[in-house]
Amino acid sequence: MAPKEQMMSRTNERSLGEIIREVLKEHRLEGKINEARVASAWSRVMGQNISRYTTAVYLNGSTLRVCLRSSVLRSELSMGKEKIVSMLNRELGDEVVSEIIFS
């Protein structure tokens, strides 16, 4: 490969992850992907016991809505919202969730 061609290919190089994120953004699929990632992270972060009482996990923008069958658990988790947001975002490797609403 000639030096000029070699230089051009270096400047056009992007990681596959960057390309995928760009395509998802262009087709407005980023939100649905994040919703699936958050639902999976919820189960991993909160564990099996809390997951058993979880009936649904929805992501609307950066607000996570978690539906729980237990009012006692809902009350307990509400007291630790900030910590849960932090744990979820750490698990996701990105600031995806900014607020949690328990219902």
N, C-alpha and C positions, 0 to 999 in steps of 0.2 A: 504494500500500500504506500502511495506517495505521501510525503510529509503533510501536504495540504489536506489530502483526504483524511489522513489520520487525525489531524487537528479538528476537522469538521465533525467527524464521528464522535469525538470526545465532547464537543460542545452540545451535541444533540442527545447525548446519553441521559436517560432518566431511569429511575428504578421502576420495576414493574408495579410496586405499591403506589408510586406517584401517578402512574398512568391509570391504574384502577380507580384511585380516589377521584381523579379528574373525570373519568367516564361516569362514575356514580353521581358526581355532582352535576354534570351536564344533563343527565337523564333523571335527575331529582330522585335518586334511589338511596341517597345517603341516610335519610331519616329512617327508612325501613330497615336498612342494614344495622344502624345504631340501635333500633328497637330490639332486634333479634340479639345483638351483642349484649345489651343491657339485661334482657330477660335471662340469658345464660349466665351472665355475671352475678345476677341477683341470687340464683341458686347456689353458685359456688361460694360467694361471699357470706351469705346468710346461713348456709347449711341446710341440711335435710329437715331438721325439726321445724324451722320457720317456713321453709318451702312447702311443707305439707299443709300449712294454713293459708298459703297464698293461692288465690283463685285466678288472678290476672295481673299482668305487668304491662303498662302502656307507657310509651314515651311520646310526649307532645312537645316538640322543640327540645328544650333542655329540662322540662319538667317531667318527672317520673311519677306516675300514678300506680300505686300498689293496692290491690284489693285483697283484704284479709278476712277470713271467716271468724276470727276471734277479736272481740272488742278489747279484751284485756291486752292481747299482744299488740293491737293497733295503738293503744295508749302507751305501752312500754316503748315501742319502736319510735313513736313520735318524739319522745324525750331525747333520742339519740340521732335525730335526722342528720345533723352536720357530720357526725362521725361516719354514718352510713354513706352519705354522699362522697366523702373523702375515700372511703374504702372501695366503693364502686368505681370511681374515677381512677384510682390507683390500679385496680384490676383491669380496667379497660385501656389504660395507658394514655388516656386523653381526658380532657374536661368535657365529658358528654352530658353529665347530670349536674344541674345547679340547684334543684329543689325536688323534694319528695312530698307527695300528698298521699296519705294513707286513707283508704275508705273501706 
